[in-house]
Amino acid sequence: MSKVIQSRALIYRKFGDPREVLGLESINVSTEPGKGECLVQWLASPINPLDINRIQGNYAIKTEPPVIGGSEGIGKVVKIGSGSRFNVGDHVTIFSAETPFWTEYGIVDDDDLVKLYNRIPLDLAATLMINPPTAWIMLKKYVELEKGDYVIQNSANSGVGRSVIELCKVFGFRSINIVRDRKNIETLKTDLWKIGADHVFTEEEFKETYRKFLKTINARPKLALNGVGGKSALQISSVLERGGTCVTYGGMSKKAHEFTTSALVFNDIQIRGVAVGMWARREENLDEWNHCIDEVQKLAVAGKLTAIPMERIEMSDFKKGIERSMEGRSIKQLFIINSSTSSSSHL
Amino acid sequence: MLKTLILRSTIQRAASTRQLVYEGYGNPPEAIQLKSVNLSDKPSSYQILVKWIASPINPADLNQIQGVYPVKPTLPAVGGNEGFGRVISVGSNVKSIKEGDHVIPNRSGLGTWREVGLHSEDNVFPIDNNLPLEYAAVFQVNPPTAYRMLKDFIDLKKGDTIVQNGANSAVGKQVIQICRILGIKSVNVVRSRDNLDELVKELKNLGADHVITQEELYARKAKFPGVKLALNCVGGRSSLFLASLLDHGGCMVTYGGMSKQPVDCPTGPLIFKDISLRGFWMSRWYDVQKTPEKRQEMYKELAEWMKSGEMKKQSFVNNRLEDHARAIEDAQNKHDKNNYSLWIEFFFDINSRFVFIVCRFRLFIVFYLSVQLLFTCSE
């Protein structure tokens, strides 16, 4: 008879408003992982905008409820099944369309698990599989950039935006960063300069000064990265060099992306889009993806990629966390599911 | 030897020829003037002498005179970017072109609204001499635009489906016909209007598989699976819905912006269907060709379709050269009123005494230049 352990988990049993449909439940998890499986103790997982969309049923890939929430995170292998390629104590994450992170324990197939370096700080490890790879792919796979080339992006303060800034610094590209105006804008600018931003503007500042600014740089940007949409997409794509590319990875403004006819027709710009999950699952990208994950981890260990500011919360405080995530402007919420030092000897 | 040269140069005659010139940017009907200039009747060694026969008035020509078009010739300049002419004589070192050849400008900015022009060999490009005037005068921009957009962005196969808005534009009609010829299904979006049935019939006669109104497009009633390519000359909401019709990996090519709204695209298809947005500009395509082969190959195929009647002729309005102010104003008014910005083709026709010209489409205005120039060819 296989042994089971009680595990607290955040589950939604139907699509709807996350504040209403998400609930904390206790589930049974087997403590006997099967062949090629691991028992994973989950340590931390953020609340991403993606999670909210998924619970609302608004995400492109729908998994029918009941579903355990979460889209990325970090766990620790506490028990391995026969033939598993992992060791007890390994830090791991999941990269698949079904990602049940918001539970204390779970049995996970080896094939879905990715090993993470144990030296990566918890906050960063919990948010390493979506934002930094998105930034990496956008900077590497669409335009051949050389050292000193300019990249322009909106939403520069988002998770992806910060990864873009840090990776630009690593690759020797220069970043022009557009953010929305806010109360503490000078603090934010300093914050982005600290992680390596070359130029930071609010949307309004850029609108007023871009002509003057473009004259001060030797060449226009070849790549624009768009996580916002609406007029903001138009703003960053219109200053591209002839033949430049604008890559869209999100639509935070919930407005259609706008591009000028003349930029497309006369300036020959290209508009592309990327979703890291789909990109990584394409057969032809497999090697590149593994390389990307490896590089990103090395940079994380070296301190060249850092965690975005997050607020740590307990799973039992999930209502507060969800509420804050849906407010939009507040800091990202990170569930601390198990303290990494907690003992698992009772298994 | 020297004596002979002097003698030769003194016997070179200068003939008077008329051309439509603008000396500064401005409102086209006022900026354009009909001027007589003297022109040597003997081309220098690398030059050719071209008698221009027909030339359209395109929106791009008007924008150029207004100073708002990306191609800006040195002023004063002769108007017109498109048209065709016959080679009267060639200089001693000209290799690729011979007397009697029909030619079109090699690229934008040549100035085709003139009776006769001296041009360097590489400023013109030969076309099929047997192509009737109605095709030759408008051979350079619209048919190749339709052709390239269907060939260069997505590898279309027989039975594939494309969608386009502004389907009754000049380019749109070329797209419909080329699709029919290549066995590609076309879904055509037009704006609703009083004589819609007539328009639908006309487009279906050209080979349109489906014709829907913009409103029907917005209502998402009609489903067209497997759309690989969308051609957009409208922008705004129309482009948003066009992009939404695209299948995985599809491409929307913009070549005009009739609504004067930005090109709109929803997030979902861009990110999850990996669609891409591109732009197409015929002038740039010509500019980046390093060798003539691709252009020759395209011209050959298009000319065959035209000569066989698979692609229909366009009809013109006949105007005289001295009526240029009124004709340009008419063209411009229609252009503004209809909110067209990039794609409307207006045609100039020069030297076409033998061609029967019918007034059928409101949008096309042709200058009929009755050329009475007494011109003596040197031997």
Chai-1 contact restraints between the chains, C-beta under 6 A:
chainA,res_idxA,chainB,res_idxB,connection_type,confidence,min_distance_angstrom,max_distance_angstrom,comment,restraint_id
A,A60,B,F272,contact,1.0,0.0,6.0,A-B,restraint_1
A,L234,B,P262,contact,1.0,0.0,6.0,A-B,restraint_2
A,T248,B,L270,contact,1.0,0.0,6.0,A-B,restraint_3
A,G251,B,T267,contact,1.0,0.0,6.0,A-B,restraint_4
A,A256,B,L240,contact,1.0,0.0,6.0,A-B,restraint_5
A,A256,B,D264,contact,1.0,0.0,6.0,A-B,restraint_6
A,A256,B,P266,contact,1.0,0.0,6.0,A-B,restraint_7
A,H257,B,C265,contact,1.0,0.0,6.0,A-B,restraint_8
A,E258,B,P262,contact,1.0,0.0,6.0,A-B,restraint_9
A,E258,B,D264,contact,1.0,0.0,6.0,A-B,restraint_10
A,F259,B,P262,contact,1.0,0.0,6.0,A-B,restraint_11
A,F259,B,V263,contact,1.0,0.0,6.0,A-B,restraint_12
A,T260,B,P262,contact,1.0,0.0,6.0,A-B,restraint_13
A,T261,B,G235,contact,1.0,0.0,6.0,A-B,restraint_14
A,T261,B,T254,contact,1.0,0.0,6.0,A-B,restraint_15
A,T261,B,G257,contact,1.0,0.0,6.0,A-B,restraint_16
A,T261,B,V263,contact,1.0,0.0,6.0,A-B,restraint_17
A,L264,B,T254,contact,1.0,0.0,6.0,A-B,restraint_18
A,L264,B,G279,contact,1.0,0.0,6.0,A-B,restraint_19
A,V265,B,G279,contact,1.0,0.0,6.0,A-B,restraint_20
A,V265,B,W281,contact,1.0,0.0,6.0,A-B,restraint_21
A,F266,B,P70,contact,1.0,0.0,6.0,A-B,restraint_22
A,F266,B,W281,contact,1.0,0.0,6.0,A-B,restraint_23
A,D268,B,G279,contact,1.0,0.0,6.0,A-B,restraint_24
A,Q270,B,R278,contact,1.0,0.0,6.0,A-B,restraint_25
A,I271,B,L277,contact,1.0,0.0,6.0,A-B,restraint_26
A,R272,B,S276,contact,1.0,0.0,6.0,A-B,restraint_27
A,G273,B,L270,contact,1.0,0.0,6.0,A-B,restraint_28
A,G273,B,I271,contact,1.0,0.0,6.0,A-B,restraint_29
A,A275,B,I271,contact,1.0,0.0,6.0,A-B,restraint_30
A,A275,B,F272,contact,1.0,0.0,6.0,A-B,restraint_31
